[in-house]
Amino acid sequence: MNMPIITDGSRLQLHELRERREQDEWYVGRLDTGDFVVLPEVGVQVVRLLGQGMPIGQVQRQVQDVDGEEIEVGNFAAALVELGFVTEVDGAEVATTPPRPATWPTLRPRHVRWVLHPAVAVGVFGLILAGLVATVARPTVIPTYTDLLWDSHGGLVLAGNALLGWTLIFLHEITHLITARAAGVPGWMSISTRLQFLAAQTDVSGIWSAPRRVRMTVYLSGLVFELAVAASGMLYLAIAEPSGWVERAVSVLVLLIIASFPAEALVFMRTDLYFVLQDLSRCPNLYAEGSAYVWHVVARLRGRRTADPTSELTPRERTAVRTYAALLLFGTIGCLTVFVTVALPISITLLGNAIRGLSDDTLLTVGDSVLLLVVLTVLQALWVRAWLRRHGPKVRAYLRRYRNGKAAAATRHGV
């Protein structure tokens, strides 16, 4: 970005910004991009005055921080430009982050505002409680892991479970989107990767502008939705006592939901519970700051001197970031270890069985093997595509530096 020249006489035009106060801090940012920052009281005063078109020099004379010392409004204005909060400086347009097209834009807040009504929460938790009571009263209907293996053909089982599981995942994310939209926040759904996992996710960064009760509702809405579905399934199994494929389908549904809950505790992968933790710790950039601290520790262990990225944080924030950094480091190592020692061998075994099944004399076995290969290929292709979308620019930049380095070395050696 070419930084415009900012003088004492400069006037800024800002994007529409949302602000919310929480204790001694203010959260200020753009709903249309989800970019928010934390500012002290004096910072919010500066933003408001600049937004009114007041020249920087006049703002400089008018505001003082809590210690009576002047704030460098010019530097502050330059930071606002870098954040993408400024549209014009002295009438000249500034290159800025364009608004992100919201997922499902025809869904308006007025269509779904009712989901934030307390009566809805009471009804949903009542349903969950009823499901828990039914489970305790009729423990014999509780599904077991063998219910996931509902057919002898592995390809059919994998395809059916994957279809049901991904349907649940997308409904989970749509619940986040709906509750965020009810609060007036756009929300953006996408397919991404978390370590070795393929994941659907909904970016609701703009929810920082909402009260804490609403934020927690948005963060936990997906989990509560799945709990309500599982409770409904248990009520159906306990009361209706179905049999045949209906019983198997409901049992698989309940088991898939139950099996997904432990993964939510993996906060080092930015799960729903991570955002709850981030909010409670009042660290809007917990993952980024925790990652930076991990790399700082790694660099120090390798004998390199780097500045501690937590040194300028408050004691409360520093403790939260360093604690999360430990979870991030050891959780990532543990998760990758399980993948290499457990998940990868299972995937290789499934692939080998599918390939061997192609040579079977039975048409049903061959078809099942083809189905298994299709499911594995589709999931892997989606993972690669999501990974490249997320990390591709870094990989391409590294390859360019590598090629340029080789070219420079060849030139030095006269090749």
C-alpha positions, 0 to 999 in steps of 0.5 A: 500500500502506498501511504498517503502524505499526512500532515497537520492539515490533513482531513480523513474520511473513514469507513463506517465503523462500529464501536463497543466498550467493555470495561476500560477498552473499546473494540472498533472496526468494520463490519463489512470486513470483520477487521477490529482493533482494541483501543483505549478511550483516547483512541476512540476520541481520536477516531470520532473526531477524525471521522467528523472531518476535523484536521489532524492538527486540531485533533492533536490539540484537543485530545490528551490521554489519561496521563495528560500526555499528547497522543501522536495523532499523525501516527495514529492516522497512518495506522488507521490507513494501514488497518483499512479504516480510511477511504480518503485523505484530503479528498484523495482515495486510499487503497483499502480492503474492499467489503467481503460479499456476505454468505447468503446475502438475501438473509436479513437480520429482520428474518432471523432476529427471533433466534436471539429471543430468550424464549428460544434459548429456554425452548432449546435447553428444555429439549436438551434436558428432555433428551438427557432425561430420556437417556437416563431413563432408557439407557438401553437405547444409547447407541454404541460405536458398533452402530457406525458399522451399519453395513458390511461394505466399507465403501457404503458405510464411509460414504453414508457416514461422510454424507450425514457427517458433512450435512451436520457440519454445514448445518452447524455452520449455518447456525453460526451464520444465522445467529450472527446475521440476527445480530446484524453481522454479515458472516462468511462461510468457507471450507478450510483446513485446521492442521490435517483436518478438512473443516467448514468454518464461519467467520463472524469477526464482526460479532466483536461489536455485539454485547457479550451475551450475543457473542457467546450465543453466536460462538456456542450456537453450533454446539447447542444446535447439535446437542438439540439434534442429539437430544431429539434423536435420543427422545425418538429412540426412547419413545418411538422405539424404531427398528430397521434402517430408521433406528440405524440412521438415528443412532448413527446421527447421534453417535456422529454428534457425540464423537464430534464433541471432543474435537471442540476441546482442541482450542489450538485449532480455533474451534468454537470453544477457542472463540469462547476462550478468546473472548473470556481472556479479552485477547482479540488476537489470541491465536496470532499472538500465541503463534508469534510467542511460540516462534519466539521461543523456538527462535530462542532455543535455536540461539537466535535473539528475538524480541518477546512479542508479549512484552508490550501486553498487559500482565493479564494478556501476557498470561493468557497469551503464554498459556495459550501458546503452550496449548498451541505448541503441545496440542499441535505436536500431539495432534500431528503425532496421532495423525501420523501414527493412527489416522494415516495408517488407517487411511492407507489400509482403507485405500489398500483394501479398496484397490484390492477389492477392484480385482474381486469377482463380485460386482457388488464388492467392486462397486463398493471399492469404487465408492470407497475410492471416490469418497477418499479422493473427493475428501483429499481433493477438497483438503488440497484445494482448501490448503492451497487456498490458505497457504498457496501465496506463502508457498509461491513466495517461498518458491520465488525466493528459492528460484531467485536464490538459485539464479543468483548463485548460478550468476555468481558462479558464472553458470 
